[in-house]
Each structure stands twice: as structure tokens, then as C-alpha cells.
Amino acid sequence: MTGARSSTVAALEAATPLERVERLISVTGDLTRIIEQESGYLKNRQPMRIQTLIEDKLRLSSDYALDIGLLNKSPHVLDQAPADAVSRLKANMSTLKDRLEDNERLLGTLKDASEDLVKAVATIAAQKRQPAAHYGKTGAMEKAGKNSSSALSLDQQI
């Protein structure tokens, strides 16, 4: 464990149950906003803009994992926190789960569309490279056999 992480763990363990729950409420809220922003970029067909969110998303995901891990080690913290704070936390976690499911669907759609585009380009490239049909020994039109492979490269900015 790094020095900064171990000091964060020590500070969280020393915090009151309300402070720990409030921190997790804040982290889930911030993470939800990042996921919503990412989904917005996907819906607006601006996937390259997602790169601007990566650093914050990784930091918040790490904080979330740390807080959840500590809560799993000491679940009594939730019992000792005020009920309204725990209710807000549960609501935030439910919202985050919903936004993550929406985001997953959007990312899956983008992935499928990208794969379909690559397949279409590869098919067209293969057709262009294929030699023209010619007359065979019997006088019938024959397609030339496949005698070479085609290489395809893809610009990641699709």
C-alpha cells in the first residue's frame, strides 16, 4: 500500500460513521456525474471527448472501491450512521448502478457499430483487391481464386 493510500485508510478508519457515509455519498455522486457526462458524449457521438474524463473517473473509482472495501470490513459503520445519511447513500448507489447500466449499453452499441464498420470496410477492400472475373476453360465466367491476403489498418478515431 502506498503512503498516501495508507494515510487515507487510516483517516477513514478514524472518521465517525457519519463522516464515512458522507464521504461515500460524495464519491458516488461525483462518480455518477462523470458516468452521466461520459454517456452524454456517447449519445452525442463524441466518444473521443471521453478521454478528458479518464483521470477523474479512475480517481473516483479507486476512492469508491477503497470506501466499499472498508465498509465491507466493518459493516457496523452503517448501523451507527444516521438513518437519513444511510438512505441518501443507498439512493446514490442505486442511481450510480442505473447510470452504469445505461453507460454499458451505450458502450456496447458503440463497440458493435465499430466492429460492423470494420467488417464492411474489410469486405469492400477484399472486393476491390479481387481480380476481375474471366472466361474459364469451358467458356463460362469464373471468379479468380483467392491468392493473396489483405491487410487492414484502422484509425482509432472512428
N, CA, C and O of each residue as an XYZ file, in Angstrom:
632
protein
N       0.859     -1.177      0.000
C       0.000      0.000      0.000
C       0.900      1.233      0.000
O       1.881      1.288      0.742
N       0.571      2.212     -0.824
C       1.381      3.429     -0.872
C       1.155      4.255      0.381
O       0.184      4.055      1.111
N       2.079      5.198      0.619
C       1.968      6.048      1.808
C       0.696      6.868      1.815
O       0.033      6.983      2.846
N       0.346      7.444      0.659
C      -0.856      8.274      0.576
C      -2.107      7.429      0.808
O      -3.040      7.851      1.492
N      -2.108      6.233      0.229
C      -3.274      5.364      0.379
C      -3.416      4.888      1.822
O      -4.526      4.838      2.352
N      -2.303      4.540      2.455
C      -2.382      4.057      3.838
C      -2.813      5.182      4.777
O      -3.512      4.933      5.759
N      -2.400      6.420      4.482
C      -2.852      7.528      5.325
C      -4.340      7.805      5.101
O      -5.044      8.200      6.030
N      -4.818      7.600      3.870
C      -6.247      7.751      3.589
C      -7.047      6.679      4.322
O      -8.095      6.965      4.902
N      -6.554      5.461      4.295
C      -7.226      4.360      5.001
C      -7.271      4.663      6.494
O      -8.309      4.493      7.134
N      -6.158      5.107      7.045
C      -6.115      5.419      8.476
C      -7.093      6.545      8.814
O      -7.790      6.485      9.827
N      -7.139      7.563      7.967
C      -8.063      8.681      8.209
C      -9.511      8.218      8.125
O     -10.344      8.643      8.925
N      -9.820      7.349      7.160
C     -11.199      6.846      7.040
C     -11.577      5.971      8.233
O     -12.691      6.059      8.750
N     -10.662      5.149      8.653
C     -10.950      4.280      9.797
C     -11.142      5.087     11.074
O     -11.881      4.672     11.968
N     -10.481      6.235     11.165
C     -10.602      7.088     12.351
C     -11.826      8.006     12.280
O     -12.223      8.591     13.288
N     -12.418      8.131     11.102
C     -13.563      9.027     10.921
C     -14.804      8.455     11.607
O     -14.902      7.253     11.854
N     -15.735      9.338     11.903
C     -17.005      8.899     12.500
C     -17.824      8.179     11.433
O     -17.589      8.369     10.240
N     -18.776      7.360     11.850
C     -19.627      6.696     10.867
C     -20.318      7.694      9.923
O     -20.418      7.435      8.723
N     -20.787      8.813     10.444
C     -21.428      9.812      9.593
C     -20.442     10.369      8.567
O     -20.797     10.544      7.401
N     -19.217     10.648      8.985
C     -18.210     11.173      8.051
C     -17.893     10.164      6.952
O     -17.713     10.541      5.794
N     -17.826      8.903      7.307
C     -17.543      7.869      6.309
C     -18.686      7.738      5.316
O     -18.462      7.602      4.113
N     -19.910      7.779      5.823
C     -21.072      7.678      4.934
C     -21.161      8.920      4.043
O     -21.440      8.809      2.849
N     -20.925     10.095      4.618
C     -20.964     11.340      3.833
C     -19.902     11.330      2.733
O     -20.153     11.787      1.618
N     -18.725     10.812      3.049
C     -17.669     10.724      2.019
C     -18.119      9.812      0.887
O     -17.927     10.136     -0.286
N     -18.715      8.678      1.228
C     -19.172      7.745      0.197
C     -20.321      8.339     -0.610
O     -20.421      8.095     -1.813
N     -21.180      9.106      0.031
C     -22.256      9.804     -0.689
C     -21.633     10.763     -1.716
O     -22.080     10.831     -2.861
N     -20.615     11.487     -1.300
C     -19.938     12.427     -2.186
C     -19.257     11.706     -3.349
O     -19.375     12.124     -4.501
N     -18.553     10.633     -3.044
C     -17.844      9.881     -4.086
C     -18.835      9.291     -5.090
O     -18.614      9.384     -6.298
N     -19.926      8.684     -4.607
C     -20.902      8.096     -5.538
C     -21.580      9.179     -6.371
O     -21.852      8.968     -7.553
N     -21.851     10.319     -5.779
C     -22.459     11.422     -6.531
C     -21.532     11.926     -7.623
O     -21.957     12.135     -8.759
N     -20.256     12.123     -7.278
C     -19.274     12.594     -8.269
C     -19.065     11.557     -9.374
O     -18.983     11.907    -10.552
N     -18.981     10.295     -8.995
C     -18.797      9.229     -9.981
C     -20.015      9.136    -10.900
O     -19.869      8.924    -12.104
N     -21.196      9.292    -10.347
C     -22.417      9.285    -11.156
C     -22.384     10.413    -12.180
O     -22.746     10.204    -13.338
N     -21.959     11.599    -11.772
C     -21.882     12.733    -12.703
C     -20.887     12.472    -13.834
O     -21.140     12.835    -14.983
N     -19.765     11.846    -13.510
C     -18.764     11.520    -14.543
C     -19.352     10.511    -15.534
O     -19.183     10.656    -16.745
N     -20.032      9.503    -15.024
C     -20.637      8.475    -15.888
C     -21.715      9.110    -16.769
O     -21.816      8.783    -17.952
N     -22.516     10.010    -16.205
C     -23.542     10.701    -16.993
C     -22.907     11.538    -18.097
O     -23.411     11.587    -19.219
N     -21.799     12.195    -17.771
C     -21.108     13.009    -18.774
C     -20.552     12.108    -19.885
O     -20.652     12.447    -21.064
N     -19.980     10.989    -19.520
C     -19.460     10.043    -20.496
C     -20.587      9.530    -21.392
O     -20.429      9.442    -22.610
N     -21.714      9.198    -20.789
C     -22.869      8.733    -21.567
C     -23.362      9.827    -22.518
O     -23.763      9.545    -23.647
N     -23.328     11.060    -22.056
C     -23.713     12.175    -22.914
C     -22.806     12.274    -24.133
O     -23.280     12.501    -25.246
N     -21.517     12.107    -23.928
C     -20.585     12.132    -25.057
C     -20.893     11.004    -26.036
O     -20.823     11.192    -27.250
N     -21.233      9.837    -25.506
C     -21.555      8.709    -26.380
C     -22.844      8.967    -27.158
O     -22.918      8.690    -28.355
N     -23.858      9.498    -26.475
C     -25.132      9.791    -27.144
C     -24.968     10.853    -28.224
O     -25.651     10.814    -29.247
N     -24.060     11.803    -27.997
C     -23.832     12.889    -28.961
C     -22.756     12.535    -29.987
O     -22.275     13.397    -30.723
N     -22.388     11.261    -30.024
C     -21.391     10.758    -30.972
C     -20.060     11.507    -30.868
O     -19.468     11.906    -31.870
N     -19.613     11.681    -29.634
C     -18.340     12.342    -29.355
C     -17.473     11.464    -28.450
O     -17.020     11.927    -27.403
N     -17.236     10.211    -28.831
C     -16.508      9.301    -27.934
C     -15.088      9.751    -27.610
O     -14.555      9.385    -26.563
N     -14.475     10.525    -28.472
C     -13.103     10.969    -28.202
C     -13.044     11.919    -26.999
O     -11.998     12.037    -26.360
N     -14.129     12.580    -26.691
C     -14.145     13.505    -25.557
C     -14.097     12.769    -24.213
O     -13.823     13.379    -23.180
N     -14.357     11.485    -24.230
C     -14.319     10.685    -23.004
C     -12.926     10.729    -22.374
O     -12.790     10.616    -21.156
N     -11.906     10.892    -23.193
C     -10.535     10.932    -22.678
C     -10.353     12.013    -21.620
O      -9.518     11.869    -20.727
N     -11.120     13.085    -21.710
C     -10.988     14.177    -20.739
C     -11.493     13.763    -19.358
O     -11.202     14.430    -18.365
N     -12.240     12.677    -19.291
C     -12.835     12.232    -18.032
C     -12.049     11.112    -17.347
O     -12.309     10.785    -16.189
N     -11.107     10.537    -18.051
C     -10.450      9.322    -17.567
C      -9.780      9.507    -16.214
O      -9.950      8.674    -15.324
N      -9.034     10.569    -16.047
C      -8.298     10.772    -14.791
C      -9.257     10.857    -13.598
O      -9.052     10.187    -12.585
N     -10.302     11.680    -13.720
C     -11.272     11.804    -12.627
C     -12.021     10.501    -12.400
O     -12.281     10.121    -11.258
N     -12.364      9.821    -13.475
C     -13.103      8.561    -13.356
C     -12.257      7.513    -12.622
O     -12.767      6.792    -11.764
N     -10.987      7.433    -12.955
C     -10.109      6.469    -12.275
C      -9.934      6.811    -10.802
O      -9.969      5.925     -9.948
N      -9.747      8.089    -10.503
C      -9.573      8.513     -9.109
C     -10.825      8.200     -8.298
O     -10.747      7.647     -7.201
N     -11.983      8.562     -8.855
C     -13.235      8.323     -8.125
C     -13.543      6.835     -7.998
O     -14.056      6.393     -6.970
N     -13.236      6.068     -9.025
C     -13.445      4.615     -8.951
C     -12.565      3.995     -7.877
O     -12.987      3.097     -7.148
N     -11.345      4.486     -7.793
C     -10.423      3.999     -6.760
C     -10.933      4.366     -5.364
O     -10.914      3.541     -4.451
N     -11.385      5.606     -5.211
C     -11.937      6.044     -3.919
C     -13.165      5.206     -3.544
O     -13.320      4.794     -2.394
N     -14.023      4.965     -4.520
C     -15.237      4.177     -4.289
C     -14.869      2.757     -3.838
O     -15.424      2.236     -2.870
N     -13.929      2.148     -4.555
C     -13.506      0.784     -4.201
C     -12.900      0.739     -2.796
O     -13.159     -0.186     -2.027
N     -12.100      1.740     -2.477
C     -11.499      1.811     -1.145
C     -12.571      1.918     -0.068
O     -12.547      1.180      0.918
N     -13.514      2.844     -0.260
C     -14.568      3.051      0.736
C     -15.452      1.820      0.896
O     -15.798      1.440      2.015
N     -15.814      1.203     -0.212
C     -16.655     -0.005     -0.146
C     -15.883     -1.140      0.536
O     -16.446     -1.884      1.340
N     -14.605     -1.267      0.213
C     -13.779     -2.296      0.851
C     -13.715     -2.118      2.362
O     -13.810     -3.085      3.119
N     -13.553     -0.872      2.789
C     -13.508     -0.600      4.231
C     -14.863     -0.850      4.886
O     -14.934     -1.339      6.014
N     -15.936     -0.512      4.175
C     -17.274     -0.783      4.730
C     -17.529     -2.281      4.853
O     -18.157     -2.735      5.810
N     -17.041     -3.038      3.887
C     -17.209     -4.493      3.953
C     -16.455     -5.085      5.144
O     -16.884     -6.083      5.724
N     -15.329     -4.463      5.503
C     -14.556     -4.937      6.654
C     -15.203     -4.554      7.982
O     -15.025     -5.230      8.995
N     -15.952     -3.464      7.954
C     -16.606     -3.015      9.194
C     -18.036     -2.542      8.888
O     -18.313     -1.343      8.919
N     -18.940     -3.486      8.593
C     -20.304     -3.126      8.214
C     -21.091     -2.439      9.328
O     -22.130     -1.832      9.068
N     -20.609     -2.528     10.554
C     -21.297     -1.880     11.680
C     -21.343     -0.356     11.510
O     -22.162      0.317     12.136
N     -20.469      0.179     10.670
C     -20.436      1.629     10.442
C     -21.799      2.110      9.942
O     -22.276      3.166     10.358
N     -22.421      1.341      9.056
C     -23.734      1.739      8.532
C     -24.800      1.724      9.625
O     -25.718      2.543      9.615
N     -24.676      0.811     10.544
C     -25.641      0.747     11.651
C     -25.486      1.936     12.602
O     -26.449      2.352     13.247
N     -24.283      2.472     12.683
C     -24.008      3.570     13.606
C     -24.225      4.954     12.973
O     -24.250      5.961     13.681
N     -24.377      5.002     11.673
C     -24.602      6.281     10.987
C     -26.082      6.635     11.055
O     -26.922      5.744     11.178
N     -26.415      7.922     10.979
C     -27.826      8.337     10.976
C     -28.583      7.725      9.801
O     -28.049      7.597      8.700
N     -29.821      7.354     10.053
C     -30.632      6.665      9.047
C     -30.812      7.494      7.776
O     -30.813      6.942      6.676
N     -30.963      8.817      7.914
C     -31.167      9.636      6.706
C     -29.911      9.639      5.829
O     -30.017      9.676      4.603
N     -28.733      9.601      6.438
C     -27.490      9.554      5.660
C     -27.369      8.217      4.933
O     -26.975      8.167      3.767
N     -27.709      7.146      5.624
C     -27.660      5.818      5.004
C     -28.676      5.741      3.868
O     -28.391      5.129      2.838
N     -29.842      6.340      4.029
C     -30.850      6.359      2.960
C     -30.346      7.122      1.734
O     -30.553      6.689      0.600
N     -29.684      8.259      1.966
C     -29.114      9.025      0.845
C     -28.030      8.223      0.140
O     -27.921      8.250     -1.086
N     -27.227      7.505      0.931
C     -26.183      6.672      0.344
C     -26.795      5.577     -0.534
O     -26.341      5.342     -1.654
N     -27.813      4.921     -0.021
C     -28.471      3.863     -0.799
C     -29.073      4.423     -2.085
O     -28.997      3.786     -3.136
N     -29.666      5.601     -2.008
C     -30.242      6.237     -3.202
C     -29.136      6.563     -4.210
O     -29.297      6.320     -5.407
N     -28.018      7.110     -3.732
C     -26.898      7.423     -4.619
C     -26.341      6.167     -5.283
O     -26.033      6.161     -6.475
N     -26.220      5.114     -4.496
C     -25.680      3.861     -5.041
C     -26.623      3.262     -6.076
O     -26.172      2.709     -7.079
N     -27.906      3.365     -5.846
C     -28.890      2.873     -6.811
C     -28.825      3.683     -8.111
O     -28.877      3.124     -9.207
N     -28.711      5.001     -7.973
C     -28.600      5.862     -9.159
C     -27.328      5.539     -9.930
O     -27.349      5.456    -11.158
N     -26.217      5.357     -9.213
C     -24.951      5.014     -9.864
C     -25.088      3.700    -10.622
O     -24.626      3.587    -11.758
N     -25.709      2.723    -10.011
C     -25.907      1.425    -10.670
C     -26.708      1.594    -11.955
O     -26.358      1.011    -12.980
N     -27.777      2.383    -11.914
C     -28.601      2.613    -13.107
C     -27.801      3.303    -14.208
O     -27.880      2.920    -15.375
N     -27.032      4.319    -13.831
C     -26.234      5.064    -14.828
C     -25.155      4.178    -15.432
O     -24.862      4.277    -16.624
N     -24.566      3.319    -14.619
C     -23.554      2.393    -15.136
C     -24.155      1.398    -16.120
O     -23.519      1.053    -17.116
N     -25.370      0.933    -15.853
C     -26.030      0.017    -16.780
C     -26.330      0.718    -18.105
O     -26.128      0.133    -19.169
N     -26.810      1.965    -18.052
C     -27.060      2.745    -19.270
C     -25.757      2.943    -20.045
O     -25.719      2.782    -21.265
N     -24.700      3.292    -19.330
C     -23.399      3.532    -19.939
C     -22.875      2.263    -20.611
O     -22.302      2.319    -21.700
N     -23.073      1.131    -19.961
C     -22.631     -0.142    -20.523
C     -23.350     -0.434    -21.839
O     -22.735     -0.909    -22.794
N     -24.651     -0.151    -21.886
C     -25.407     -0.351    -23.125
C     -24.882      0.552    -24.239
O     -24.724      0.112    -25.378
N     -24.614      1.811    -23.911
C     -24.091      2.748    -24.906
C     -22.721      2.313    -25.419
O     -22.458      2.366    -26.620
N     -21.856      1.886    -24.510
C     -20.534      1.421    -24.922
C     -20.636      0.160    -25.783
O     -19.878     -0.002    -26.739
N     -21.562     -0.723    -25.450
C     -21.775     -1.925    -26.251
C     -22.249     -1.582    -27.655
O     -21.819     -2.197    -28.632
N     -23.134     -0.600    -27.751
C     -23.629     -0.167    -29.055
C     -22.497      0.422    -29.884
O     -22.380      0.129    -31.074
N     -21.664      1.252    -29.263
C     -20.524      1.839    -29.962
C     -19.562      0.752    -30.431
O     -19.063      0.804    -31.555
N     -19.305     -0.216    -29.585
C     -18.411     -1.316    -29.934
C     -18.974     -2.098    -31.120
O     -18.245     -2.405    -32.063
N     -20.262     -2.419    -31.078
C     -20.893     -3.157    -32.173
C     -20.833     -2.372    -33.478
O     -20.537     -2.930    -34.535
N     -21.114     -1.080    -33.399
C     -21.080     -0.241    -34.603
C     -19.664     -0.184    -35.177
O     -19.483     -0.245    -36.393
N     -18.669     -0.067    -34.310
C     -17.277     -0.026    -34.771
C     -16.884     -1.339    -35.437
O     -16.226     -1.341    -36.477
N     -17.287     -2.448    -34.838
C     -16.970     -3.756    -35.422
C     -17.660     -3.925    -36.769
O     -17.060     -4.439    -37.713
N     -18.915     -3.496    -36.867
C     -19.635     -3.589    -38.138
C     -18.957     -2.741    -39.207
O     -18.860     -3.158    -40.361
N     -18.491     -1.562    -38.834
C     -17.806     -0.684    -39.776
C     -16.517     -1.328    -40.269
O     -16.224     -1.301    -41.464
N     -15.749     -1.903    -39.356
C     -14.502     -2.563    -39.743
C     -14.789     -3.719    -40.696
O     -14.078     -3.890    -41.686
N     -15.822     -4.516    -40.411
C     -16.170     -5.639    -41.291
C     -16.587     -5.146    -42.672
O     -16.211     -5.739    -43.683
N     -17.358     -4.070    -42.720
C     -17.805     -3.528    -44.006
C     -16.613     -3.020    -44.814
O     -16.527     -3.267    -46.017
N     -15.706     -2.321    -44.166
C     -14.522     -1.810    -44.858
C     -13.668     -2.975    -45.356
O     -13.171     -2.939    -46.481
N     -13.497     -3.997    -44.538
C     -12.709     -5.159    -44.936
C     -13.340     -5.866    -46.128
O     -12.629     -6.304    -47.032
N     -14.656     -5.983    -46.141
C     -15.356     -6.624    -47.253
C     -15.155     -5.828    -48.538
O     -14.865     -6.395    -49.592
N     -15.309     -4.526    -48.439
C     -15.121     -3.672    -49.614
C     -13.679     -3.744    -50.105
O     -13.433     -3.826    -51.309
N     -12.723     -3.712    -49.173
C     -11.313     -3.797    -49.551
C     -11.020     -5.124    -50.246
O     -10.286     -5.163    -51.233
N     -11.590     -6.200    -49.733
C     -11.376     -7.511    -50.338
C     -11.981     -7.558    -51.744
O     -11.384     -8.139    -52.650
N     -13.148     -6.958    -51.935
C     -13.780     -6.935    -53.255
C     -12.950     -6.125    -54.243
O     -12.829     -6.505    -55.408
N     -12.384     -5.024    -53.795
C     -11.572     -4.170    -54.667
C     -10.282     -4.873    -55.076
O      -9.799     -4.695    -56.194
N      -9.734     -5.662    -54.176
C      -8.466     -6.345    -54.462
C      -8.654     -7.610    -55.281
O      -7.702     -8.117    -55.874
N      -9.871     -8.119    -55.317
C     -10.126     -9.373    -56.017
C     -10.015     -9.143    -57.522
O     -10.622     -8.209    -58.048
N      -9.258     -9.970    -58.214
C      -9.140     -9.804    -59.662
C     -10.500     -9.972    -60.332
O     -11.385    -10.652    -59.811
N     -10.646     -9.357    -61.465
C     -11.913     -9.436    -62.207
C     -12.160    -10.860    -62.667
O     -11.229    -11.645    -62.845
N     -13.412    -11.172    -62.852
C     -13.780    -12.487    -63.365
C     -13.267    -12.616    -64.800
O     -13.102    -11.621    -65.505
N     -13.025    -13.832    -65.208
C     -12.525    -14.076    -66.572
C     -13.176    -15.335    -67.138
O     -13.834    -16.092    -66.425
N     -12.975    -15.538    -68.433
C     -13.513    -16.732    -69.064
C     -12.625    -17.920    -68.731
O     -11.404    -17.856    -68.868
N     -13.247    -18.997    -68.295
C     -12.509    -20.208    -67.967
C     -12.358    -21.109    -69.178
O     -12.693    -20.734    -70.302
N     -11.847    -22.303    -68.924
C     -11.599    -23.275    -69.998
C     -12.882    -23.682    -70.711
O     -12.852    -24.029    -71.892
N     -13.994    -23.641    -70.013
C     -15.267    -24.062    -70.601
C     -15.983    -22.906    -71.296
O     -17.029    -23.100    -71.915
N     -15.423    -21.717    -71.192
C     -16.058    -20.556    -71.793
C     -17.000    -19.840    -70.836
O     -17.560    -18.801    -71.184
N     -17.181    -20.378    -69.643
C     -18.050    -19.738    -68.647
C     -17.225    -18.740    -67.827
O     -16.008    -18.870    -67.693
N     -17.930    -17.739    -67.284
C     -17.245    -16.755    -66.439
C     -16.855    -17.414    -65.114
O     -17.664    -18.089    -64.478
N     -15.615    -17.206    -64.718
C     -15.122    -17.736    -63.460
C     -14.491    -16.602    -62.660
O     -13.858    -15.698    -63.204
N     -14.687    -16.686    -61.358
C     -14.003    -15.732    -60.488
C     -12.597    -16.248    -60.244
O     -12.372    -17.455    -60.156
N     -11.679    -15.346    -60.139
C     -10.308    -15.742    -59.844
C     -10.240    -16.245    -58.411
O     -10.957    -15.755    -57.538
N      -9.392    -17.207    -58.177
C      -9.230    -17.746    -56.830
C      -8.536    -16.749    -55.926
O      -7.875    -15.812    -56.375
N      -8.707    -16.980    -54.655
C      -8.023    -16.123    -53.679
C      -6.570    -16.558    -53.613
O      -6.257    -17.694    -53.257
N      -5.700    -15.638    -53.961
C      -4.287    -15.998    -53.921
C      -3.472    -15.056    -53.055
O      -2.260    -15.229    -52.931
N      -4.103    -14.076    -52.462
C      -3.366    -13.178    -51.576
C      -4.273    -12.707    -50.451
O      -5.498    -12.680    -50.578
N      -3.651    -12.346    -49.373
C      -4.425    -11.834    -48.247
C      -4.363    -10.317    -48.265
O      -3.494     -9.725    -48.905
N      -5.290     -9.701    -47.560
C      -5.338     -8.243    -47.493
C      -5.089     -7.797    -46.061
O      -5.596     -8.384    -45.104
N      -4.308     -6.760    -45.947
C      -4.075     -6.186    -44.628
C      -5.011     -4.995    -44.461
O      -5.327     -4.307    -45.432
N      -5.443     -4.758    -43.254
C      -6.351     -3.650    -42.983
C      -5.900     -2.976    -41.703
O      -5.663     -3.637    -40.692
N      -5.784     -1.672    -41.750
C      -5.475     -0.933    -40.528
C      -6.633     -0.004    -40.243
O      -7.356      0.403    -41.152
N      -6.807      0.333    -38.967
C      -7.948      1.135    -38.545
C      -7.467      2.297    -37.706
O      -6.715      2.118    -36.748
N      -7.903      3.482    -38.069
C      -7.610      4.664    -37.284
C      -8.503      4.622    -36.040
O      -9.719      4.478    -36.170
N      -7.938      4.742    -34.857
C      -8.699      4.620    -33.615
C      -9.682      5.763    -33.412
O     -10.472      5.714    -32.470
N      -9.666      6.758    -34.230
C     -10.540      7.903    -34.040
C     -11.921      7.709    -34.618
O     -12.684      8.670    -34.720
N     -12.261      6.506    -34.996
C     -13.596      6.245    -35.526
C     -14.602      6.388    -34.433
O     -15.797      6.210    -34.667
